Amino acid sequence: MKTWDDYKEHVKTIDSATGRDIADIEEQAAIISEIIKQRNALGLSQRDLASICGVPQSSVARIESFQSTPNLATLIKILHHLGLKLTVSK
């Protein structure tokens, strides 16, 4: 295997549960990465975003560092204040 993508495909073929775990983590990382990117693009600190959203700054820090997963209401609140939308597709 030469790349991470090759390895992921290999794992998916031999262990579908672990493959799903990898996919879930990558989806979470994509969402959090967009939050961080948009927050920075808007020139907001974690403290600024937390204040706007009415959540503790430590919560924003834990979300951005993948130490905690926000509940859906908190996630939508953060996205809304950043001008982002959560889209679900099939």
C-alpha positions, -999 to +999 in steps of 0.1 A: +000+000+000+014+033-010-011+059+003-035+065+031-064+061+007-050+027-004-048+016+033-084+028+040-097+008+011-078-022+023-092-018+058-128-015+044-124-048+025-112-067+055-131-050+083-162-031+074-168-018+110-134-002+112-139+011+076-171+028+088-153+042+118-127+057+095-154+073+073-172+087+103-140+103+117-131+118+083-166+133+080-163+148+115-129+162+106-142+178+075-170+196+094-146+208+122-120+219+096-146+240+079-156+256+112-120+265+120-114+278+084-145+300+085-139+312+120-104+323+109-116+338+077-140+359+097-112+370+120-129+355+150-111+340+180-125+310+198-136+334+226-154+356+200-172+327+185-181+313+219-195+346+230-216+350+198-230+315+202-236+316+239-213+287+247-181+285+268-149+292+250-136+259+264-164+241+245-153+256+212-117+247+220-126+211+228-147+208+196-120+222+175-094+199+190-116+168+186-117+163+223-155+165+223-184+161+198-210+188+200-247+179+201-266+188+170-282+220+185-247+233+194-233+224+160-261+241+142-258+272+164-220+274+157-225+269+119-253+295+118-232+322+134-204+314+110-227+316+080-224+279+073-251+253+067-252+216+076-263+196+046-274+160+047-274+140+015-279+104+005 
